[in-house]
Amino acid sequence: MTYHCAIASPHVLATAAAKKAIARGGNAVDAALAAAVTLTVVYPHNTGLGGDLIALIRSPDGRISCVNASGPAPAGIDVAALRSRSGGQMPVSGPDTITVPGAVAGYAALHASGAALTWPDHFAAAISHAEGTPVVPGLAVAIAEARDLIAADPGMRTVFGSLRVGETLRQEALATTLAEIAAQGPEVLYGGRLGERLVAGLQALAVPIALDDLTAYEVEQSDPLHRTFRGFDVYTSPPNTQGFLLLQALGALERTDPQGEDAGQLAAIFHRGIADRTRHLADPRFAQIDVDALLLGPSPQAPGPAITGRASGDTVAVVTADSEGYAVSLIQSLFHSFGAGLLEPSTGMVMHNRGAFFSLDAASPNVIAAGKRPAHTLMPVMVTQEERLAWSMGTMGGKAQPQILTQVLLRLLDGEQPADAVAAPRWVVGGMEAGQPEDTISLEMDLSPRTIAALTASGAPIIPLPPASEWVGHAQVVGGATSAGSDPRCDGASAMVSLIPEDPQADMS
């Protein structure tokens, strides 16, 4: 039988790495891992080894499980001192925003879930690209926008400087780090010599992470959240992630047409969902979260002003599915562009600022605490029908991920192909910058006149965006093993790979 695998990622080199993994005898899990590791090198403003990962994995027997590789605040954090020096508001970048990085441990959990290739196989492409890779437009724009952040940190300045499109990005220390992880496994970071170097470098930058924080880190594996919608079963990640907001919106959507005159009603649903995220989302090991109650419908309360920055965030989604029944929706990130704005020089690792999503309000369930994971924006999604995978999907989009995925899913359910669904114009509710009202609606101006009129009539402040704006995310979708779409807003590619066992030459279209 011919083997098929569909792949979508936000960088053409990551998709190429996934295709090579399939050609070597890998499956959809291997393809996702090869792409994810490659992205830490070629898309370093959006993701890195110093960030987090959350994924859904579907096995051939139809079981879907969630891998939560988000990291906690370090045990040695001094919350009182943090409140004093930050004025009671979590900083957006810098040493205080760095939590334990979980991505590499997440790779190990995915590898154990059904990968066919060896652990080192998934690092070959990334190591090669770390020795030198061309700067793509999305990275060049991010470097230009973050010039002050980059200039303020010697590690960032040395590696990224003021690189422009087509110039070569070289990350020699990161190449060495990737080679160490490939040869020695994740343990070399979580308590081994690599971890020792990382901790020494971070502590020199006033980051309170200790080696014990890395040694103690464990990935959480659980069942996903689930809701039936229009005859399809929709799965996503549970708290501490915001996945429940997608299921909450779908439950309130049974009689709405979000692409038409009811777009204002959908905007109101999204707006109230933001309030639920602010008031309830946290690490369930530290706070009680009644997910069943939240899924009954969004809160009637209105949220306050946006606390953290732009809705788009800085994240990557990799989605794969094959004809054996394996499928992956993998989301990994640095949170904001270039994360905390700190690159640890000895390892080449850019560190995320995921801790910026904590609160310093003692009454908030998401208040920062030692060993506690922050409320998290990453939320992989899978959709099945009668135990058959319909779509594996994910998006960059920060706080707006539930809204982006709702709009893409509704287009898929209306019969659009993945490539068309991810390319279609979108809009998002929520403050694009800290302090903006959360009822703000940012919309691409090539939306239908009917949708624009409905959103304008809602009375919310409107922020016009050009067509194909990165501010509404980078969505990726595969439809089973035979169709795929990568968002034109990013630098990515989709691919459908077919292998005929009798023929060593693969159709790698």
SVG drawing of the C-alpha trace seen along z (x, -y; Angstrom):
<svg xmlns="http://www.w3.org/2000/svg" viewBox="-29 -53 59 57">
<polyline fill="none" stroke="black" stroke-width="0.4" points="0.0,0.0 1.2,-3.5 2.1,-5.5 0.9,-9.1 1.8,-11.9 0.6,-15.5 2.7,-18.3 2.3,-22.0 4.7,-24.3 5.6,-28.1 9.0,-27.8 9.9,-26.0 13.1,-24.5 11.1,-23.0 8.7,-21.4 11.7,-20.1 13.2,-18.5 9.8,-16.8 9.8,-15.4 13.3,-14.1 12.2,-12.3 9.5,-10.6 11.9,-9.6 14.2,-7.9 11.3,-5.8 9.7,-8.0 6.1,-8.7 4.0,-11.7 5.5,-11.9 9.0,-11.9 8.0,-14.5 6.6,-16.8 9.8,-16.5 12.2,-17.1 10.2,-20.3 9.9,-21.5 13.6,-21.2 14.5,-22.9 12.2,-25.8 14.3,-26.5 17.1,-27.4 15.5,-29.0 12.7,-30.9 14.4,-32.0 12.2,-35.0 9.2,-32.7 10.6,-29.6 13.6,-28.0 15.1,-25.4 14.6,-28.0 10.8,-27.9 7.7,-25.7 5.8,-23.1 2.3,-21.7 1.1,-19.0 -1.7,-16.6 -0.7,-13.1 -3.0,-10.7 -2.0,-7.0 -3.2,-4.5 -5.7,-3.1 -7.4,-6.5 -6.4,-7.6 -5.5,-11.3 -3.3,-12.4 -1.9,-15.8 1.8,-16.5 2.1,-19.6 5.7,-20.7 5.2,-24.1 7.6,-25.1 7.1,-26.6 8.5,-29.6 11.9,-28.7 11.8,-27.6 14.1,-30.4 11.9,-33.3 11.4,-36.1 7.9,-37.3 8.0,-40.1 11.2,-41.5 9.7,-41.2 6.6,-43.1 8.8,-45.8 11.0,-46.4 8.3,-46.0 5.7,-48.3 3.2,-45.5 3.0,-44.6 4.8,-41.7 7.5,-42.9 7.2,-42.0 10.8,-40.9 14.0,-40.4 15.3,-38.0 12.0,-37.9 10.0,-36.6 12.0,-33.4 10.4,-30.1 11.9,-26.6 12.1,-25.7 10.1,-22.6 10.5,-22.2 13.3,-19.6 11.5,-17.5 8.4,-17.8 10.4,-16.4 11.4,-13.4 7.8,-12.7 6.7,-12.9 9.5,-10.6 8.4,-8.1 4.8,-8.3 5.5,-6.4 8.5,-7.8 10.1,-5.3 13.4,-7.1 16.1,-7.4 16.4,-10.4 19.5,-11.9 17.8,-11.7 15.5,-14.6 18.4,-17.0 20.4,-16.6 18.7,-19.3 18.7,-21.7 22.4,-21.3 23.2,-21.9 21.1,-25.1 22.6,-26.4 25.9,-26.5 24.4,-28.9 20.9,-29.7 19.4,-32.5 17.3,-35.1 13.7,-34.9 11.4,-37.9 9.5,-37.1 12.7,-36.9 14.1,-40.0 11.0,-42.0 11.2,-40.7 14.9,-41.7 14.2,-45.2 11.2,-45.6 13.2,-44.2 16.4,-46.3 16.4,-47.9 15.7,-44.6 18.5,-42.9 21.0,-45.8 20.4,-45.7 21.7,-42.1 25.2,-41.1 24.2,-37.5 21.4,-38.7 23.4,-41.4 26.3,-39.1 24.1,-36.6 21.3,-38.6 22.8,-42.2 20.9,-43.9 20.6,-41.0 18.5,-41.5 16.6,-39.3 19.0,-36.9 21.9,-37.4 23.3,-34.4 22.4,-33.7 25.1,-31.7 24.5,-30.2 27.6,-28.2 26.9,-27.8 23.4,-26.6 24.8,-24.1 27.0,-22.7 24.0,-22.6 21.8,-20.7 24.6,-18.2 25.0,-17.6 21.2,-17.0 21.2,-14.7 24.1,-12.6 23.3,-12.5 19.5,-12.9 17.4,-15.4 19.0,-14.6 22.1,-16.6 19.9,-19.7 17.7,-18.7 20.5,-18.2 23.5,-17.4 26.5,-19.4 24.5,-21.5 22.1,-22.4 25.0,-23.4 26.3,-25.8 22.9,-27.2 22.2,-27.8 25.6,-29.5 25.0,-31.8 21.5,-32.6 22.5,-33.4 25.1,-35.7 22.2,-37.5 20.2,-37.7 17.8,-34.9 16.9,-32.9 16.8,-29.4 18.9,-26.8 20.1,-23.4 17.6,-21.8 14.8,-23.5 15.9,-21.7 16.5,-18.4 13.1,-18.3 11.2,-19.3 8.6,-16.8 6.3,-16.8 2.6,-16.4 0.7,-13.9 -3.1,-13.8 -6.3,-13.4 -7.4,-16.4 -10.5,-18.4 -13.3,-17.5 -16.6,-18.8 -18.9,-17.6 -19.7,-20.3 -21.8,-19.9 -21.2,-16.1 -17.4,-16.5 -15.4,-15.8 -13.0,-18.7 -10.0,-18.0 -7.7,-20.5 -5.4,-21.0 -6.7,-21.4 -5.6,-24.1 -3.1,-25.6 -3.7,-26.3 -6.5,-28.4 -7.9,-25.5 -11.2,-25.6 -12.0,-29.0 -12.2,-27.3 -14.7,-24.7 -16.6,-27.5 -17.0,-29.5 -18.1,-26.5 -20.7,-25.7 -22.1,-29.2 -21.9,-29.1 -24.5,-26.5 -26.8,-29.1 -24.3,-31.8 -22.7,-32.6 -19.4,-34.2 -18.4,-35.1 -21.6,-37.1 -24.0,-39.3 -23.6,-37.5 -19.9,-38.4 -20.7,-41.0 -22.3,-38.3 -19.2,-36.1 -17.1,-39.1 -19.1,-39.4 -18.6,-35.7 -14.8,-36.1 -14.8,-39.3 -16.5,-37.5 -14.2,-34.6 -11.3,-36.9 -12.8,-37.7 -13.0,-34.0 -9.3,-33.6 -8.4,-36.5 -10.5,-35.4 -10.1,-31.7 -7.1,-30.3 -4.2,-29.1 -2.1,-26.1 -4.7,-23.6 -2.2,-22.2 -2.4,-25.5 -6.0,-26.7 -9.4,-25.1 -10.8,-25.5 -14.3,-24.4 -13.8,-23.6 -17.3,-22.0 -18.9,-25.3 -16.7,-27.3 -17.8,-25.2 -21.4,-26.0 -20.9,-29.5 -18.7,-32.6 -19.0,-34.9 -21.4,-37.9 -18.7,-40.0 -16.4,-42.3 -12.6,-42.1 -10.4,-44.9 -7.6,-46.4 -5.0,-44.1 -2.2,-43.2 0.3,-41.7 1.3,-42.6 0.2,-41.9 -2.5,-39.3 -0.3,-37.6 2.3,-36.5 5.4,-34.6 4.7,-30.9 4.9,-28.2 2.5,-25.4 3.5,-22.2 0.8,-19.8 1.2,-16.3 -0.9,-13.2 -0.2,-10.0 -2.0,-7.0 -0.9,-4.7 -3.1,-6.8 -0.5,-8.9 -1.2,-12.6 0.4,-15.5 -0.6,-19.1 2.5,-20.7 2.7,-24.2 5.9,-25.7 7.0,-29.3 9.1,-32.0 5.8,-33.9 6.8,-37.4 9.2,-38.0 12.7,-36.9 11.1,-36.0 12.8,-37.6 15.3,-39.3 18.1,-37.2 20.4,-34.8 22.6,-32.7 26.0,-32.9 27.5,-29.5 24.5,-27.5 23.1,-29.9 19.7,-29.5 17.2,-32.3 15.0,-32.2 11.3,-32.7 9.3,-35.3 6.4,-33.0 6.4,-34.2 5.2,-37.6 1.7,-36.0 1.7,-35.6 -0.1,-38.1 1.3,-39.9 -2.2,-40.4 -2.4,-38.2 -6.1,-37.6 -5.6,-36.2 -5.5,-32.4 -2.6,-33.1 -0.5,-34.9 3.1,-33.9 4.5,-31.3 7.5,-29.1 7.0,-25.8 3.8,-27.1 3.2,-27.2 1.7,-30.4 -1.6,-30.5 -0.7,-29.5 -1.7,-30.5 -0.5,-27.5 -3.4,-25.2 -3.0,-22.4 -6.3,-21.1 -7.5,-18.0 -10.9,-17.2 -12.3,-13.8 -15.5,-12.4 -16.6,-8.9 -13.1,-8.1 -11.5,-9.3 -9.1,-12.2 -10.6,-15.1 -8.0,-17.8 -5.0,-18.5 -4.5,-22.2 -2.7,-24.9 -1.7,-28.6 0.6,-31.3 -1.6,-34.0 -0.9,-34.3 -4.1,-35.2 -6.1,-35.1 -5.4,-31.5 -8.9,-30.3 -10.4,-33.0 -8.2,-32.2 -8.9,-28.5 -12.6,-29.0 -12.7,-31.0 -10.5,-28.5 -12.5,-25.5 -15.8,-27.0 -14.4,-27.5 -13.3,-23.8 -16.7,-22.7 -18.2,-24.8 -16.2,-22.7 -13.1,-24.8 -9.8,-23.1 -7.0,-23.6 -5.0,-26.0 -8.1,-28.2 -9.2,-28.1 -5.8,-29.3 -5.4,-32.0 -8.9,-33.6 -9.1,-37.0 -9.6,-37.1 -10.2,-39.3 -9.4,-39.1 -10.9,-40.7 -8.5,-41.9 -6.0,-44.6 -3.0,-44.5 -0.8,-46.2 -0.8,-46.4 -3.3,-48.8 -5.6,-48.8 -9.3,-47.9 -10.0,-44.2 -13.1,-44.9 -10.8,-46.2 -11.4,-44.4 -8.4,-44.2 -9.5,-43.1 -8.0,-42.5 -9.6,-44.9 -10.2,-42.3 -12.9,-40.7 -16.3,-40.7 -18.2,-44.1 -20.9,-42.3 -18.5,-41.1 -16.8,-44.5 -20.2,-46.2 -21.3,-43.7 -18.1,-44.1 -18.2,-47.9 -21.8,-47.9 -20.8,-46.2 -19.5,-49.5 -16.0,-48.2 -12.9,-50.2 -11.8,-49.0 -8.1,-48.6 -7.8,-48.1 -5.1,-45.7 -3.7,-45.1 -4.6,-41.8 -2.4,-38.9 -1.4,-40.6 0.8,-38.6 -1.2,-40.2 -3.9,-37.6 -1.6,-34.6 0.0,-31.9 -2.4,-29.0 -1.5,-25.5 -3.9,-22.7 -3.7,-19.1 -6.8,-17.3 -6.0,-13.7 -3.0,-12.5 -4.0,-13.9 -4.4,-17.7 -2.6,-20.5 -2.4,-24.3 0.3,-26.6 -0.7,-30.2 0.6,-32.7 1.2,-35.1 4.3,-33.2 7.4,-31.8 6.1,-28.3 5.0,-25.5 2.7,-22.5 3.5,-19.1 1.9,-15.8 4.4,-13.0 3.6,-9.6 5.9,-6.6 5.4,-3.4 7.1,-0.5 8.2,1.3 9.8,-1.9 12.7,-3.5 12.0,-6.7 9.4,-8.7 6.9,-11.2 8.0,-14.1 5.6,-16.7"/>
</svg>
